[in-house]
Amino acid sequence: MSFSIKKQGEIVVVDVEGQLIVGNRQELKQKVLDELERGEKKFLIDFAQTGYIDSSGLGVLVSLSKKIREQGGELRLANLNDDLRTLFELTKLDTLFQISDTRERALSSF
């Protein structure tokens, strides 16, 4: 499991590799919050390399979304596989997040 953060223009892109679960969710949260504290406002989390997100992983995404919005920023998601897309639909989180099929679409949606 690893997270990599890159800047593409004004957008902070976080690539999640592996699973987003109880054991690593805090690491993701801290990395994003660190960027937010540096004044970043636009975030894209790319799940192209992610196969599984547990309930604590979903919780951290909701928490980050709220925090980023409170500071006037935006959080978008990209590249959810079919299972993850279904999970977001079942939990109604697809209504909270703007989700794109590709990184390019997500980047152009800001």
Secondary structure, DSSP 8 states (H G I E B T S, - for coil): -EEEEEEETTEEEEEEEEEE-TTTHHHHHHHHHHHHHTT--EEEEEEEEEEEE-HHHHHHHHHHHHHHHHTT-EEEEE---HHHHHHHHHTTGGGTSEEESSHHHHHHT-
